[in-house]
Amino acid sequence: MGIATSAEIDPSAVIGPGCQIRTLVQVGEYARLGPDCILGRGAYIGPGVVVGRHCVIQDYAVVYQPSLLEDGVFVGAAAVFTNDAHPRAISPDGTRKAIDERDLVGVTVRTGASIGANAVCIAPLTIGRWAMVAAGAVVTEDVPDYALVAGVPAQRIGWVGRSGMPLRAGADGSLVCPVTGEEYTEHDGLLTRD
């Protein structure tokens, strides 16, 4: 396990074997990182966040609690996962709002999904398995499995396979991954692997 000396890891956090944690990373209390994760320079993992195995969270990405990242998730540089459905610093009477008065909600990212650099995922929402969020996208709604979304707000612009490559039309109306040859079928706005 390689943890930079400048990283701030709360003693209650659980760090899986083989993790690489770069300089200026912060990992909050009771956060959990699965085995073989990589946290880039300045990444922030909030209290109680759960990160699966083999995840890559690049430089300066911010993952606020109570987010959940399943296995094999990629989070690009400076991506942000929000966590407050109704953010306010103060109450209507002008007093500072306490943490326990906030309506904390999380972002769930399913296995194999990728979040591009500078993307913003506005909780609560779920990014489906093997989905891909383009760099700079602002995600405000759930993203289906295998969907490729881009824009502000993010909209589905295509489908990707497990390789991350855009799917191509097959001869029989299916969609085919150009890398693996896996075939997929679209039905009612959802994609399934044959």
Order of alpha helices (4+ residues) and beta strands (2+ residues): beta-beta-beta-beta-beta-beta-beta-beta-beta-beta-beta-beta-beta-beta-beta-beta-beta-beta-beta-beta-beta-beta-beta-beta-beta-beta
